[in-house]
Structure formats: C-alpha cells, structure tokens
Amino acid sequence: MGQAQQVRGAAISAGRLGELLGDMTSGRPAYRNLAAAVRALVLDGRIAVDARLPAERELAPALALSRTTISAAYELLRKSGYARSRRGSGTWTALPEEALPAAESEPGAGSPRPPDGETLLPPPESVVDLATAALSMPQDVLNRDLAEAALRLPHRARTPGYHSYGLPELRAAVAARYTARGLPTDPEQILVTSGAQQALSLTLSLLCGPGDRVLAESPSYPNALDAIRRARLRLVPVPVTEDGWDGEVLASALRQTVPRLAYLIPAFHNPTGSLMPPEQCAEVLGATRRPGTWLVVDETLADVALDTGPPPPFVAYGADGRADHVISIGSLSKCYWGGLRVGWLRASPRLVAELAELRATVDVSGSVLDQLLALSLLERGDGWLADRVDQVRHRRQVLVAALERHLPHWSWQLPPGGLSLWVDLGRPIASALAERALAQGVRIGSGARFGDEPGLYEHRLRIPYTLPPAVLGEAVRRLAAILADDPAPVSGAAPSPGDWVA
C-alpha cells in the first residue's frame, strides 16, 4: 500500500487515491474490488474518516475504469456504511456503527460478562499480559541499584525532601545524557516528572485551553490520545503507517489547521515502530516553528533501537540547534522498568519554570527514593542499556518465529525499534479476538485502542515482545488455538471482496 493520505475533512484527489490503491483493485467484479479496497484503506487509517472522495468523472480515468464501475463501487460503500453523500458536495468516507467496537477504558476491557456465580477469566497468575509494552526489572540490577540509592538516602533524609524541579543531581544527569547524544543541554532545561505521562499532561494544561486544536498521529499512544481528549482539546489526526509519515500530509495539516500544539512520536513510533528520517525531522521543526505551534516530541522509546543506532535527540536536527517551541519528553519506563515512575521533559528554562510552578499544584514533588534509583541507573552509562536492547531484540525474534509458525496468515513489517509489532489480522476481528483471548488467559489490546476514531484499526493488534521468550510462545499458541477452535466469528482468513456487504 502507499503512504497515509490526509487530514480528516480534507479532499483526496483522484491521482492520490490511485496511488494508495495501487494494485488492490485487480480482480472481478471490479466495482466490488474497488469498494473493498477503499474500505480497507479507511479501516487502516490511510484514508481519513470524513474525507471527500474524488468525483466519479475524475476517478474513472485515473483508475482506467468506467464511470459506471466507480458509481457502483460508491453505492456499495454507501450501503455498507463506509461512505455517505451530501447533496451538491460529493461523497465522503464514513464508518458504519457495526464497525465500532465496545468501549475500552483499559486494555482488555469489554470481555464477555460471565453468568452469575461464574467467571470466564483464568486465575490471575496464568494470565499473559500482552496489553502492556513494558519490561520487568532484573532482580540483581534492582538489588544493586537500590543498595546504592539507599546509601545516598540518609543525606537527603535530613532535608524536607521536596524538589519541585527534581533532584539537582538527576537533572544534571539527564542534561548530560542529551549533551552526549548531540544536543547541548543545561540542567535548567530539565524538569523531572512522575513519568512521561505527567510531563505530557502538564504541558497540555499549561499551553492549551479547551477547544484548541492538537495535532497527533493516528494510530498513536492511547494514553496520550486520552489526555488530549480529557483536556477538551480538538484532535487533528495525521495518519502514520509502518512506512512512516507523509511529509506533504503533515505539512498540509499544519498549514490548514494551525494547531496550538502537535504531539509526535518520531523514534520509535508507538504502535507502528516507524523511525522518522533526519530530513523529515528537520522539516517538521521548521514547519511547526513558522505558524507558532508548540511541538511535543515523545522520545520515551528512542533508546530501543534494534536495527539502527540510537537516533540523536529530535531537536538536534534543527539547523541552529535551537528550538524553544519544542518540548522533548523522556522516561525510564520503557528500557528500564515501568514501575520506576521517573520521567522528564526538556524545554527552555522559562517554560520549565512555568511547568514546575504548575506541577506544584497537583504534585508537590516526586519520590526522592525513585529519583535516587534513577540516578544510579543513568550513571552506569549505556553499557547495561545495550545489553537490555540485545534482550529485546532476541525477544522480538522469538515472537516473530512463533507468529510465523502458528499464525502464518497474519502479516507485519519488522520495526527498526520499539517494543511491539503492529500486526495485520487480515480482517476486522481485533476486538472480538481480544475478548476471547482474555477468557483464554491472554490480555491484549485491540488495534482500535490506538485510533483517534472508534472503529479504526479493527484488523490490527499491537503485540509487544517484552515478555520472556517462553511466555511469548505460549501467548501465540493460545491465540492460534482460539482461531482454530472457533474460526467462524474470528477467522484469520482474508475475506473475499463480497464478504462484507449483502
């Protein structure tokens, strides 16, 4: 398939739609294949919901099809709920209500309700958690660094223990890490937070007001999308795929909507694992600076570089190394341990001071012990981190081998980094499969959880490779057994063009 298409509400040209369709419309009858291909692009987010499709007279020559074929395909899309027409303004993409999954407030939610007095869930100790992409902390490492942190704690215990900006030593260590990776940074540019999520929430609260536009990728990190919604901000989604970002689409969205803030995950994108090329990073920096858009760059996964070297900090791609409109977010949760709630943001000293003042109204200070443990881990340098990345790379290999053996009809692209595969199931069964998987002891997040619009990515699962190899293999075997035992409603076989409409 081609790259992602456009912003919600925009028109898609006949030429661009032809590029996205590629050879997807081959086969007979042509109108059914065309309708099925457009539907697949909408469900995968490559064509935005509420996008205006080309006029029949424009699309027919672009696809070398008759106007009658285009008209029949559009009618099929309308009947199935994937398009709607507005008198005098054309045909627009849509999602039918039956494509919308049950609401999910947490990964794995929406499981079937058991009869009274019974439970469909296995004992907690037997549940394999594939809904969370995070690593456990090795016991020997935890013991070693906790012991070192404990030696430093008595000195801190003689003080009140409140550090609204974070421990000075930890701020200096984080700043030194940025500097070593090509972005000179002073400790005054660092605010230590209780995880990356708090850094994002504080930033949204300070810089945005209800009704402001916020640009974000689709799919994207669910907790970030939730934070944007809960702040009553208007989401401007820009599609991203395993092939990356469409620079023209991103630039067009920035020009057309002039968002107050943009939230991006350039290295490595969650959930696709894509890595934004250096030249595109530089373009985004310039494109956000011109309209005065704040840019929040989530770099929590940047260290998990499996097939490339760790990329430089995003701001380092700027021509002058200065980008006061950029807030970079980092964390120890992904490479070290999710239970260590230590994150940070890098911004101008003035903005850091304003964010620290806001932080004091909701969270006076972070845990001193956690920050001392984080300091000990960072002071060990990148040697242990390299071993950690090797471990993740091996687990990715184990997961891929298990999927190829037990579920060969599923497809994916091997991501250059990150902690998960973005798997294409071949048809929109993700929520139904997630429900059944939970009953069989596998908790996994449907792809719909990562979309900006209910019903998107229903043919996708995000499958992390963060668990031990034996556990990953068992999880895949359970998923395969579900499809083998009851293939009718959640079959993994690819649908024929006529399967999805009466």
Summary of the structure (lengths in Angstrom):
residues: 502
radius of gyration: 23.8
end to end distance: 26.4
largest distance: 81.5
contacts: 1687
relative contact order: 0.14
helix: 43%
strand: 14%
